[in-house]
Amino acid sequence: MNELPLPKESHLKPFPFVAPHRVVAWGVWIAIFLVAYNFFASSRGEEAAREALGGPRFFIPLLVTVFLTLFAFFYWRLRRWAEAYHQGVSFFSAGDEQESSRRFEEAARRATQGAQRAVSVAMMGQCQLAMGDTGRALELFGSAERSGKLRSSVPAMHRWMPGLIAMARFTQGDLASARAWLEEGRKRNGDLPPIYALLPEVALLCREGNPAAAVSTLDARAGEADALVGRDARRLKLLRAFALDALDPASHATAIDAALASLQPVRPGDFEFLSARWPELQAFLERRGLSHAA
């Protein structure tokens, strides 16, 4: 598998282990510990410290104030991240990938932990992939993969990430890399059903000249196909029509027409994602009057 690129923006790169806010927080806690240690454990300076600080009536409220201030700060940061992230999920569910991508990027800016940034960046990459910007999507997937946070914090996302990367590699024309990432996805899923792998698998079978296997795969995994929504669902239906046409357009005419009819409503850019480097699919779209939707 080719090494995945990384985005140039610092707020989209893997979360640094030594982040400024962590340094400040640890500095404050160490300072509190040292002051407390000297206050309670130093017999020589105990009297002077008590006189200087005004005794427990000053010191204990100070500790409580510092603790509550830090707690409130990190709670506020967590709320801001969660708000942006859930807004991104809402827009993505509504089919507005562009606005969703903006919200996920804002969530990545607001992240205070590596897992928060990784999941935000991964979702932003999924939005970019849905819109057809595979180069940008691979940068964002590269950041999420490089961070290593998804494996332990969001294992479900870690398992389905290879399917998305395979789709991006496929649309770039790198079929070998797409196959390798699909295999990586199978390893991560183990006995679990694959997620986000059906579209790249069917696309590869069609591209490699095996339409019969593509149709069989779609029939065998109908539940997985039905779970897809939006553009991916329309793309999968297009591939079914394409595979049936490649098998025998005359005997499958009714099924092809039904598959194409189910594509509606077609949105601009739905099929360019697949056909940009696939002349046979582009010819099929033109023949069926769908090239304007590419």
C-alpha positions, 0 to 999 in steps of 0.5 A: 500500500502506498503511503498516505499523504498528510494535510498541510494544515496543522489543525488537521494533522495528527494531534501532537503529544506535547500540545500547548494546553497540556503543557500549561495544564501540567505546569499549573498542576506541578506548581500547585503540588510544589506549593502544597508540598512546601506548605504542608511538609516543610518544617523550616518554612511552614510558619513563614508560608502560613504567614505569607499565604494567610493560612488554610483560609487562603490556600485551600480556596486557592486550590479549589479555585484553580481546580474549578477554573481548569475543569471549566476550561476543559469542559468548555473546550469539550462542549465546543468540540461536541457541538461542531462535531454533531452539527457535522453529523447532522449536515452529513445525514441531510446530504450537505457534504460541503457544510458538513465538511466545514463543521468537521474541520471546525471540530478538528480545530476545537479538539483537545485530544487525539481521538477527537481530532482523528474522528473529526478529520476522518469524517471530514475526509468522508465528506470530501470523498463523497464530493469527489475530492479524492486527493483531499480525502486521502490527506485527511484519511492519512492523518487519521490513520497516522494518529493511531487513535481510531484503533483504540478509541473508535474501533468501528471507524478504524475497521471501515476506514480501509474501504473508504481509502480503497474507494479513493485509490480506485477513483484515482486509477490505482487499482492495486492500491485499492485491492490492498486496502480492501484486503486490509479492511478484511483483516481489520473486520475479522468475522464482522461484516465489511463496512463501506467495502461493497462499492469499491469491491463492485467497482473493481470487479466491473473495472477488471472485466468481471461483471458476473462476479459484480452482480453476484456480489451485489445479490449476495450482499443486498442488505449491505447495499440497502444500507447505503444512502445518498450518492454512494447508493446511486453509484452502486445502482449505476454499477449494477446497471453497468454490469448487467449491460456488460453481461447482456443488454438485451436479456437484462433490459428490464433490470437495467432500466429499473436500476437506472430509474432508481437513480433519481434524483441525480445530482451533478457530480454523482458519477464523475467520481467513478467515470473520470478515469474509466472510459467504459463507464463514461461511454455507458453514461453517454449512451444512457443520457446520464453524462450530464450528471457525471 
